[in-house]
Structures are given as structure tokens and as C-alpha cells.
Amino acid sequence: MASYLEVNNLSKSYGPRVLFENLSFHINEGDKIALIAPNGTGKTSLLKILAGIDSSDGEGSVRFLKDITVAFLEQDQHYAPEKTVYDVVFEGCDEKAAIIRAYETALNSQDPVLLEKAMTAMDQADAWNYEHEIKEILSTLHIHHLDQPANTLSGGERKRVAIAAMLIRKADFLVMDEPTNHLDLESIEFLEDYLSRSRCTLLMVTHDRYFLDRICNQIFELSDGTLHRYPGNYSYFLEKREERIQQFNTETDKARNLLRTELDWMRRMPCARGTKAKYRIDAFYDLQERASQRIQEQNLEIQAGMSRLGKKIINCRHLHYRWEDFTGVADFTYNFAPGEKIGIVGKNGVGKSTFLNLLTGSLQATSGEIDWGTTLNIGYYRQEGIAFNPGQTVLEVVQDITETVNLGDGKTIPVSTFLTRFLFPPASHYTKVEKLSGGEKRRLYLLTILMRSPNFLILDEPTNDLDIMTLNVLEDYLKDFQGSLLIVSHDRFFLDKLADHLFIFEGEGKIKDFVGTYSGYRQYMLDKQAEQRAAERTAAEKAERKAQQTVTTTQQPEKKRKLSYKEQRELEQLEKDLQALEQEKAELEARLSQGNLSNDELQQQSRRIGEILELIDEKEFRWLELNEIA
């Protein structure tokens, strides 16, 4: 198998802070790798070096296999004012994509000569299937206004455009930094399905554990400046990582025991006499260095107080919000209860953030009433992140709020201690906030919310940019949180772990309350779609029979061939086969959505779904042929 990427001796530092040093690794054709590391340890820096945006300190080298194409998806997208969505999507495409672009331009021009020339070029390049695939990508990602200036798009729209551009290029090697940030769940599931079926080689940073588990066959862990490699998916990584840490610490303990013996020997033997073997002295100093090493994992500690919460939280009655042609909320009535945990899901732009702003009072409803309880203390974590003054240090940001933090058990601690528990060691307290990584800024923002002792937490996309280790600790804290919790998130694992029920935003202000997890809701929707397809087939059969009867009664009877006995049996079998295939497909999709399959099982069942889709198309076509004769 060809090695697509060879990396040797990469190093990166910012002042005295060393992110990594002398990293070397290789990536083979077909590898799909997730890079996992705590925030601020160099994940994005490493990806930028690989993409050629940044450079390594020293003599490090990055070599891709000759002639392979590489595409890089940055964490955030910034487009020049003169570029349209069309320009971004087709930028850097190959010759076939350029022909398709010319064809689309000819269609819009309505020039028959230009269109005929473009269609001839499409025929010669055999580009019609590719053109269909491009339209499917754009349609699924809801990219419709190709002439819109790209810099006017929202964060979610920019991410979708960048992903479309990457997929349309069909690059051999994809480097992706947080691809699921700002995407709605529908877009995430499309991208997940596309990448799991694609033969591309992939290196990505993501906090989405379902996404990671269903796509990747290897994990790279960047820890203390060293890269550790694990074959398999995320579940396997967790198991083997724990084994690696335990083994390292066991070997360190053995080295310490041996060091005591060697230290006694060093002290007993006179320095001036030549009886001390030089090799043993050298080995002693090597052993001393090894015995001083031990993996001490720095885990986030979330221990924050909560204000007293009464029985009345937020009561909404016939709530409406409308602005021009946009309806965000339509006739919403609900009384929030103490201790309940609600997840919010829906496509981008259907009104989720509008709803949160109504609940917090930062937006006035068009009509209806919102009644807030007197003991309510809302902690609102906004999607846009922390606001700070230029030049402010980490310590100054939290001291502007308070000097001490209530832990909820009658104890208070200084904010400097609270910072340390949130993995901001004393050395970082005087770091300017703008110098922090994206994940560190998110962690600091979360700290500023929790230190105010809220009893109703509203979290709008809290998982963006946070590392997986931090997410695990945050989930445990929120699971035990005694107040009320309202979460907007595209992270399916996060929702499954925390939400008791869901508000489903269906568009046009409609909000549906679904009791259960997101995975349960997804399975409900899959079952509903399967039922709808079956109903459509039944309706098509009835319409076909009715049309046939009409033709028979209104026209002179003509001698038509009837189905043979063998064809009649084939038609009956096809109907049974189609029903069985739809059932198998629904069951496989359910298993894939559970997130507990091994990597081999994921690949095997993903392939099987592809086979089933081909079989359904083939058998439906044959069914229509026989049904026409019948």
C-alpha cells in the first residue's frame, strides 16, 4: 500500500511554550485517521503545517506522494468580498469540473450557441454523471444561491460551502479541522455517510465521537508533545490508551525501585577508586531520568455552586415570534420544570437561537407571554463565544466577574484556584485571551458562565472546539446538575447522554416535543420514511392498475401479452424481496446509529447498505417492467 504522506521531525513552539518536538509519522493510502489531543496542544498547528499554511521550526519535512491532490478544510472560513459562492465551490477543480462549470454558465446565459458548445464538451468528457453528483452535493448541503457573495454567509453556511468545495474537488487526501462545527445534524449525517463510503485518505480533528467512530480506522493521540498511534475506532482507542498509561506508570514504578538499589550502590562506593564501572554509572543517570517520568493526566475539575431554584422556572403561553417573512416560533406553550434536561435539534436557520433569545429576554416576542420565576438564575452560553476587551488577560476576565467562587457546599475559593481547576495553570493567568487557542477560549467562556452559580443552564453549541477529554468531564457534570438544562447541539453523542426529551424545530415556527434520545428520534424518522416509501409504492401500484383499467374500457381491446406463470411468480417474489430489503436497510441504519459497533462491523454494514440500495434500484426497475405487462 502506497505511503501518501511522510512526516519527519516536525516541531512547533510559541515563545517558551513547546507544542510538539521532532514528530515523525506516515499515512498510507486509504487510512482514515482522527487526531485527538487536549485543547492548546497543537492539533490545528500540526494540520496547518501539513497543509502548507504554516511551517515547522527547524529542519522538519512534509512530503506527499507525487501527483496526489490534497484538500484542507480549515476550522473557520474567511472569504474575499469579491468571491461568490460559485467561485468558492469550483475553485481549484479539475478539468471535468471546469467543463461542468462552463455548462452551468451556458445554462444561465440562455445563449443557444454557447449551450450547444457546452453540451458537446460535456458529452466528450463524459461529465453528466459527475454533474449529477455535484448537484446532489449542493442540494443536500442546501447550497442554492451560487451568485451570493461568500463573505455575507453565516458560519454554518460558510462551513457547508467549504465542505461542498472539498467534496467536489474529489481530492485524494483530505485534511479536515473540526468538519462538523456549525453544521446541522442533517448535513453531518450526509458528510458522515459520504466519507464512510469514500475511498479517500483522511486526517481530521473532530470532537464528534459518533462521527469519529463511524469513519476512522485509526487514532493519533498527541500527548505531551509525542504522537501515539492506535489502530481501530474511538472505543478501542479509549481502552488501549488506558492500558498505555498504566503500563508506562508501572514501568516507572519499577525504575524507581531499581533506582533505590543503584543509589545505595553509588553512595557506598568511594568516588576516588576505580571500582565503579563507567557503564553502570551512565546507566544510573539514565535510570534516574526514567524514574522521574510519570504520566500525570490533568483532568478538568468542574465544581461550581448553584443558586436555589424554586418550582416556577419559565412558563410560556402561546408564544409567537415573527420578523418580516421569517417565523421563528408559532404558538408555543410550555412550562419548564426543575431538573429537566431538554435537547434542541433542527436545521440551521429554523429559529433555535431565536427561541433561546426569547427565553432569556434578550428578544421581545411578537405575541404571547413569558413568565420567569423569581429565583431563576440563567447561565447562557452563546454560540458566538466569549466577549473580552483587547489586551485582557485570563485572570482579568474572571476578576471582572468576582474575586471568589461559590462551590455550592458552603465553601468559596479564589478565582485563581478556580482557573487552575479548569486547566489554566498559574503560568497562564497573565496570558492575553487573544493568544489562547479556540478550545481554550471556549473553556474559559464556560468557566465564566458556571462561576455565576446558575440554576438554569442554556447551552448553544457548547461542544464546538472543546476537546474530547473536556467534553467527557462536562457531560458528567451536566448529568448530575440539579438545575434545569436546555441544550442546542449538533453533537449526537452529547445529546444522547444528557437529554431526556427533545424540542424538534420543524420550520415555520413549529416545535414538536419528542420524548426520548436523539438516536431514538432518528430511528423513529427512519421507520417513518420506510413506511412512506412503502405507501408510495402501494399508491403507484393502484394508480397503474387504475390507468390500465381506463385504457381497457376506453379503447378497442387489443391483444396484449400476459405474464407467463414464471413471470407472475417473479413479480410476487420481487414484492417480497423489496419489502425484506427495506426492512434490512432500516435495521442496519438503526445499528449504525447506536454507535457501539467495531470498526470492521461498521465497514461491513456500510458496504451492505450500499449493496442493498443497488438491489432495491434493480428490483424496482424490474418490478415496473413486469407490472407494465401485467
Order of alpha helices (4+ residues) and beta strands (2+ residues): beta-beta-beta-alpha-beta-beta-alpha-alpha-alpha-alpha-alpha-beta-alpha-beta-alpha-beta-beta-alpha-alpha-beta-beta-beta-alpha-beta-beta-alpha-beta-beta-alpha-alpha-beta-alpha-beta-alpha-beta-beta-alpha-alpha-alpha
